[in-house]
Amino acid sequence: MIDEDQSDCEEDFNVKYEVVLKTNLQVEINTVLRLRMESEVAVLLENMLKNIFREYAHDVDLSFYINNDRRFHDVHIMDANQAVYELELPADDYRHLALANILEEERVQIEDPLQADQIYLKQEDGKYIDSHTTGLFTARENMDILSNVNQIFKVTLYMANCANALVIRTNNLPYDNMWVECYDFADGFFVNDSIFTHRSNPVIREKRVENPPANREVFYAVTFPSYDTAEEAHAGTRADDDFVEVGDEGKRIWRLSVYTRLLDGSVTRTVVYVHDPLKAGQAKVLLLDLGADGSVYSMVDELATSVTLNWKEGLVIEN
């Protein structure tokens, strides 16, 4: 009989994954829409966003690092709120990073996964991009894998993106077309440090909901979060921004632009300035009204707007 040291041999251990969805979506919809007798729109938005703010993950991407270097990587189809995977790893002290639903989101890619401090969720490049199509989840966990012990670790995956929705009451007014863009949102995410980046400030095209209730237009976009403060937002504003801000507009953290093409072919642009940050896992619903000149306005004081009639791309707004 040979007494052999097997302390560094591979050992089985279980990793339990759980998707935790901490969102204000239901409260936001109830507060903004149902309390204002917009129940049809509330149901519509719930159906449109249910695959974004969902309580399960489709795929999970698992990476384990020692001294910043990736030593083990695996991908599983989860399709559940909870799952347990049994893995084999040599005993050591690991940094574990997990991602979920990355395979489903074509507008976000994983960059530099071989180094823990470099792994990055990168949104596609471009001045104009489309909304995300699914909720993204990430997790960070330190795991000390012991020898000759079957361990169970619980890893909680939290949502990394968010959503905004815009409901416009058109008040039986005539117009030809309408479209919405939003901006001042992050363009990437360092997973290990849980840090969002604002390098390019792209313009995100909001998705127009088909077949809304009568006299309603509904748009939404799924994005990475906004800045946390107005100071940060102004510091990160693109150099080619084509309008200035004064007064309450200067308090904004993120913005939407609503474009209304009237029957005479002219376009009215309304910039909506939102003063509250939109954070990961959150939803924000805005209820606005359409005016006869194609502008939109809010019946509450929490939003500021600026309007340009006969708008043309590249035109500077004069407030």
C-alpha positions in Angstrom: 0.0 0.0 0.0 1.3 3.4 -1.0 0.3 6.4 1.0 0.0 9.1 -1.7 -0.8 12.7 -1.1 -3.9 13.5 -3.1 -4.7 16.8 -1.5 -4.6 18.6 -4.9 -6.6 16.0 -6.9 -9.8 17.1 -8.5 -12.8 17.0 -6.2 -16.5 17.1 -7.0 -18.5 20.0 -5.7 -21.9 21.4 -6.5 -22.7 25.0 -7.5 -26.3 26.1 -7.1 -27.3 29.0 -9.3 -30.3 31.1 -8.7 -31.7 34.0 -10.7 -32.8 36.8 -8.5 -35.0 39.5 -10.2 -35.1 42.6 -8.1 -37.2 44.9 -10.2 -39.7 47.7 -9.8 -41.5 46.9 -13.0 -44.9 45.9 -11.5 -44.9 48.8 -9.1 -43.9 51.2 -11.9 -46.7 50.0 -14.2 -49.3 50.1 -11.4 -48.3 53.6 -10.2 -47.9 55.2 -13.6 -50.6 53.4 -15.7 -53.2 51.6 -13.6 -53.7 54.5 -11.2 -54.3 56.7 -14.3 -56.8 54.3 -15.8 -54.4 53.0 -18.4 -55.1 49.3 -17.8 -55.0 48.3 -21.4 -51.5 49.8 -21.8 -50.4 48.2 -18.5 -51.3 44.8 -19.8 -49.6 45.4 -23.1 -46.3 46.5 -21.5 -46.4 43.6 -19.1 -46.6 41.3 -22.0 -43.9 43.1 -24.0 -41.4 43.1 -21.1 -42.1 39.7 -19.6 -39.2 38.1 -21.5 -36.9 40.9 -20.3 -37.8 40.9 -16.6 -38.2 37.2 -16.3 -37.3 35.0 -13.4 -35.3 32.4 -15.2 -32.1 32.2 -17.2 -31.7 30.4 -20.6 -27.9 29.9 -20.6 -25.2 30.3 -18.0 -21.5 30.9 -18.8 -19.2 29.8 -15.9 -15.6 30.9 -15.5 -13.2 30.1 -12.6 -10.0 32.1 -12.1 -6.8 31.8 -10.0 -4.6 34.8 -9.8 -6.7 36.5 -12.5 -6.2 33.7 -15.0 -9.1 31.5 -16.1 -8.5 27.8 -15.2 -12.0 26.4 -16.0 -14.8 27.4 -18.3 -18.2 25.8 -19.1 -21.5 26.8 -20.6 -24.8 25.2 -19.7 -28.4 25.6 -20.9 -30.3 26.4 -17.7 -33.9 27.4 -18.7 -34.9 27.7 -15.1 -34.9 30.0 -12.1 -32.6 27.6 -10.2 -30.2 24.9 -11.2 -27.4 22.8 -9.6 -24.3 21.8 -11.6 -21.7 19.3 -10.4 -18.2 20.3 -11.4 -14.7 19.0 -10.9 -11.9 21.4 -10.1 -8.5 21.1 -8.3 -8.6 22.3 -4.7 -7.7 26.0 -4.7 -9.0 29.5 -4.0 -11.1 30.6 -7.0 -12.7 33.8 -8.2 -15.9 32.7 -9.9 -17.7 34.9 -12.5 -21.0 33.8 -14.0 -23.1 35.3 -16.9 -26.6 34.4 -18.0 -28.6 34.9 -21.2 -25.5 36.1 -23.2 -26.1 33.6 -26.0 -29.6 35.1 -26.5 -28.4 38.8 -26.7 -26.8 39.5 -30.1 -26.1 43.1 -29.3 -23.8 42.3 -26.3 -20.7 40.2 -26.6 -18.2 38.9 -24.0 -14.7 40.4 -24.4 -11.4 39.3 -22.8 -12.8 36.4 -20.7 -9.3 34.9 -20.0 -8.6 37.5 -17.4 -10.9 38.0 -14.4 -10.3 41.8 -14.2 -10.8 42.2 -18.0 -13.9 40.2 -18.7 -16.3 42.7 -20.2 -19.8 42.8 -21.6 -19.5 45.0 -24.7 -22.4 46.5 -26.4 -22.2 46.7 -30.2 -20.5 49.7 -31.7 -22.3 52.5 -33.5 -23.8 55.9 -33.0 -27.2 54.4 -33.4 -28.1 50.9 -32.1 -31.2 48.9 -31.3 -32.6 48.0 -27.9 -31.4 44.9 -26.1 -33.7 41.9 -26.5 -33.3 40.0 -23.2 -32.4 40.5 -19.6 -28.7 39.9 -18.8 -27.6 38.5 -15.5 -24.2 38.4 -13.8 -22.6 37.1 -10.6 -19.3 37.3 -8.7 -18.2 34.9 -6.0 -15.0 33.9 -4.2 -14.8 30.1 -3.8 -12.3 28.3 -1.7 -12.4 24.7 -3.0 -11.2 22.4 -0.3 -9.6 19.0 -0.9 -11.6 15.8 -0.2 -14.8 17.7 0.6 -18.0 17.9 -1.5 -19.1 21.5 -1.2 -22.2 23.4 -2.2 -22.0 27.0 -3.2 -25.0 29.2 -3.9 -24.4 31.8 -6.6 -27.0 34.5 -7.2 -27.3 36.1 -10.6 -28.5 39.7 -10.7 -29.8 41.7 -13.6 -27.3 44.0 -15.4 -29.6 45.9 -17.8 -32.9 47.9 -17.4 -35.8 49.2 -19.4 -37.6 52.4 -20.1 -41.1 52.7 -21.6 -42.9 55.7 -23.1 -46.7 55.9 -23.4 -48.0 58.8 -25.5 -51.7 59.7 -25.5 -52.3 61.1 -29.0 -55.6 62.8 -28.1 -57.2 62.1 -31.6 -54.7 64.5 -33.2 -53.5 63.8 -36.8 -49.9 62.9 -37.5 -48.1 60.8 -40.1 -45.5 58.9 -38.0 -43.7 58.8 -34.7 -40.4 57.4 -33.5 -38.3 57.6 -30.2 -34.7 57.5 -29.3 -33.0 57.5 -25.9 -29.4 58.1 -24.7 -27.0 58.7 -21.8 -26.8 55.0 -21.0 -23.8 52.8 -20.4 -22.2 50.9 -23.2 -20.5 48.1 -21.4 -19.9 46.3 -18.1 -16.8 45.0 -16.3 -18.1 41.9 -14.6 -15.5 41.3 -12.0 -15.7 44.8 -10.5 -19.3 45.4 -11.3 -18.5 48.7 -13.1 -20.4 50.1 -16.1 -18.6 52.1 -18.7 -19.8 55.2 -20.6 -17.3 55.4 -23.5 -19.5 56.2 -26.6 -23.0 57.3 -25.4 -24.8 55.7 -28.3 -28.3 56.7 -29.4 -30.7 53.8 -28.8 -33.7 53.3 -31.0 -36.8 52.5 -29.0 -39.0 49.7 -30.2 -42.4 50.8 -31.3 -45.1 48.5 -30.0 -47.5 47.2 -32.6 -51.3 47.4 -32.2 -51.4 49.6 -29.1 -54.8 50.7 -27.6 -56.7 53.4 -29.5 -55.1 56.9 -29.3 -51.9 55.5 -27.8 -48.4 55.1 -28.9 -46.1 52.9 -26.9 -42.3 52.6 -27.1 -39.7 50.8 -25.0 -36.0 50.2 -24.9 -33.8 47.8 -22.9 -30.4 49.2 -22.2 -27.5 49.2 -19.7 -28.1 51.6 -16.8 -27.9 55.4 -16.9 -25.4 57.5 -15.0 -26.0 57.9 -11.3 -25.9 61.7 -11.2 -26.5 64.7 -13.4 -22.9 65.7 -13.0 -21.7 62.4 -14.4 -24.2 62.6 -17.2 -23.1 66.0 -18.3 -19.4 65.1 -18.2 -20.1 62.1 -20.5 -22.3 64.0 -23.0 -21.2 63.4 -26.6 -19.2 66.2 -28.2 -21.6 66.1 -31.2 -24.8 66.6 -29.2 -26.9 69.0 -31.3 -28.7 70.9 -28.5 -28.0 72.8 -25.3 -29.6 72.6 -21.9 -30.7 75.3 -19.6 -32.7 75.5 -16.3 -34.3 72.2 -15.2 -33.1 70.6 -18.4 -29.6 70.7 -17.0 -30.6 68.5 -14.1 -31.2 65.5 -16.4 -29.5 62.2 -16.0 -30.8 60.6 -19.2 -32.9 61.7 -22.1 -35.4 60.7 -24.8 -36.1 62.3 -28.1 -39.6 62.0 -29.5 -40.0 62.7 -33.2 -43.4 63.4 -34.7 -43.8 63.7 -38.5 -46.9 65.8 -39.2 -49.2 65.5 -42.2 -47.4 68.4 -44.0 -44.1 66.4 -43.8 -42.5 68.6 -41.1 -41.0 66.9 -38.0 -41.3 68.1 -34.4 -38.7 66.9 -32.0 -39.3 66.9 -28.2 -36.4 66.2 -25.9 -37.5 64.7 -22.6 -35.1 65.2 -19.7 -35.4 62.6 -16.9 -33.9 63.6 -13.5 -33.9 60.2 -11.8 -31.2 57.5 -12.6 -32.3 54.3 -14.2 -30.4 51.5 -12.5 -29.8 47.8 -13.3 -32.9 45.8 -12.8 -35.2 48.8 -12.8 -37.9 49.9 -15.2 -39.2 53.5 -15.8 -42.5 54.2 -17.4 -43.3 57.8 -18.7 -46.8 58.9 -19.6 -46.9 61.9 -22.0 -49.5 63.7 -24.2 -49.3 64.8 -27.8 -49.9 68.4 -28.7 -51.3 69.8 -31.9 -47.9 71.0 -33.1 -46.4 67.4 -32.7 -44.7 68.1 -29.4 -45.2 65.9 -26.4 -45.6 67.2 -22.8 -45.9 65.8 -19.3 -48.7 66.4 -16.9 -46.3 66.0 -13.9 -43.5 68.2 -12.8 -40.8 65.5 -12.7 -39.9 65.9 -16.4 -38.5 68.9 -18.4 -38.9 69.1 -22.1 -37.6 71.2 -25.0 -39.2 71.4 -28.4 -38.0 72.1 -31.9 -40.5 72.7 -34.7 -39.6 71.9 -38.3 -36.7 69.9 -36.9 -34.0 68.7 -39.3 -31.1 66.5 -38.4 -28.1 68.5 -37.3 -30.2 71.5 -36.3 -29.3 73.2 -33.0 -32.1 73.8 -30.6 -32.6 77.3 -29.4 -34.2 77.4 -26.0 
